[in-house]
Amino acid sequence: MKYFGKTIQKGNIMIKKLNITFCYINLITLFYKVDGRNISKFPNIVMMIVDDLGIGDIGCYGNHTLKTPNIDKLASEGVVLHHHLSVAAVCAPSRAAILTGRYPAKFGA
């Protein structure tokens, strides 16, 4: 029993040391000065997930009947993907696959 108690004590001390270390790291990152000039070097990524939208439903993919000026502006300033696939025929498994990073067959869809 004495050995078991010492093991628990050592574990508690280790947890306290880890907590202090994490608090110290958090304080350092909290007060770390970020230079605004370096932020613009990183790309902005916008991922739009919509329900029941076909390939020809917005202007940047060739629809001239429906006016989508804001989406068209985003497309003209960024990258438009022309070859994309869905992992499932309905939206719920596709959304779950995007959120989890797993194929629908892995989580029962």
C-alpha positions as CSV (number, residue, x, y, z in Angstrom):
1,M,0.0,0.0,0.0
2,K,2.8,2.4,0.7
3,Y,4.2,2.1,-2.8
4,F,0.8,2.7,-4.3
5,G,0.4,5.9,-2.2
6,K,3.8,7.2,-3.3
7,T,2.9,6.6,-6.9
8,I,-0.3,8.7,-6.5
9,Q,1.7,11.4,-4.8
10,K,4.3,11.5,-7.6
11,G,1.4,11.7,-10.1
12,N,-0.1,14.6,-8.3
13,I,3.2,16.5,-8.2
14,M,3.7,15.8,-11.9
15,I,0.2,17.2,-12.7
16,K,0.9,20.3,-10.7
17,K,4.2,20.8,-12.5
18,L,2.4,20.4,-15.9
19,N,-0.3,22.9,-14.9
20,I,2.3,25.5,-13.8
21,T,4.1,24.9,-17.1
22,F,0.9,25.4,-19.2
23,C,0.0,28.5,-17.3
24,Y,3.4,29.9,-17.9
25,I,3.2,29.2,-21.6
26,N,-0.3,30.7,-21.8
27,L,0.9,33.9,-20.1
28,I,3.8,34.2,-22.5
29,T,1.6,33.8,-25.5
30,L,-1.0,36.2,-24.0
31,F,1.5,39.1,-23.8
32,Y,3.4,38.3,-27.0
33,K,3.3,41.2,-29.4
34,V,2.0,40.5,-32.9
35,D,3.4,42.5,-35.7
36,G,0.6,43.6,-38.1
37,R,2.8,43.6,-41.1
38,N,3.2,39.8,-41.0
39,I,-0.5,39.0,-40.8
40,S,-1.1,40.0,-44.5
41,K,1.3,37.3,-45.7
42,F,-1.1,34.5,-44.7
43,P,-4.0,33.7,-47.1
44,N,-7.6,34.1,-46.1
45,I,-9.6,31.0,-46.7
46,V,-13.4,31.1,-47.1
47,M,-15.3,27.8,-47.4
48,M,-19.0,28.2,-48.1
49,I,-21.2,25.2,-47.4
50,V,-24.7,25.5,-48.8
51,D,-27.6,23.2,-49.2
52,D,-29.2,22.3,-52.6
53,L,-26.9,24.5,-54.7
54,G,-26.0,23.2,-58.2
55,I,-22.9,23.9,-60.3
56,G,-24.7,26.4,-62.5
57,D,-26.6,28.2,-59.8
58,I,-24.2,31.1,-59.3
59,G,-22.7,33.6,-61.7
60,C,-19.0,32.6,-61.4
61,Y,-19.9,29.1,-62.7
62,G,-21.8,30.4,-65.8
63,N,-25.3,31.4,-64.7
64,H,-26.2,34.8,-66.1
65,T,-29.9,34.7,-65.0
66,L,-29.3,34.8,-61.3
67,K,-27.3,37.8,-60.1
68,T,-24.7,36.9,-57.4
69,P,-22.3,40.0,-57.4
70,N,-20.7,39.4,-54.0
71,I,-19.9,35.7,-54.7
72,D,-18.7,36.6,-58.1
73,K,-16.4,39.3,-56.6
74,L,-15.0,36.7,-54.2
75,A,-14.5,34.3,-57.0
76,S,-12.7,36.9,-59.2
77,E,-10.3,37.8,-56.4
78,G,-9.6,34.2,-55.3
79,V,-9.5,30.6,-56.6
80,V,-12.5,29.0,-58.2
81,L,-12.5,25.2,-58.1
82,H,-13.9,23.6,-61.3
83,H,-13.5,19.9,-60.4
84,H,-15.0,19.0,-57.0
85,L,-16.9,16.0,-55.8
86,S,-19.3,15.2,-53.0
87,V,-18.7,12.1,-50.8
88,A,-22.4,11.4,-50.7
89,A,-25.6,12.1,-52.7
90,V,-27.4,13.8,-49.8
91,C,-26.2,16.7,-47.7
92,A,-26.0,15.3,-44.1
93,P,-23.3,12.7,-44.7
94,S,-21.4,15.2,-46.8
95,R,-21.5,17.8,-44.0
96,A,-20.5,15.2,-41.5
97,A,-17.6,14.2,-43.7
98,I,-16.4,17.8,-44.0
99,L,-16.6,18.3,-40.2
100,T,-15.0,15.1,-39.2
101,G,-12.6,14.4,-42.1
102,R,-13.8,10.9,-42.4
103,Y,-15.7,9.1,-45.2
104,P,-19.5,8.6,-44.6
105,A,-19.0,4.8,-44.7
106,K,-16.8,5.1,-41.6
107,F,-19.5,6.7,-39.4
108,G,-22.5,4.7,-40.7
109,A,-24.0,7.0,-43.4
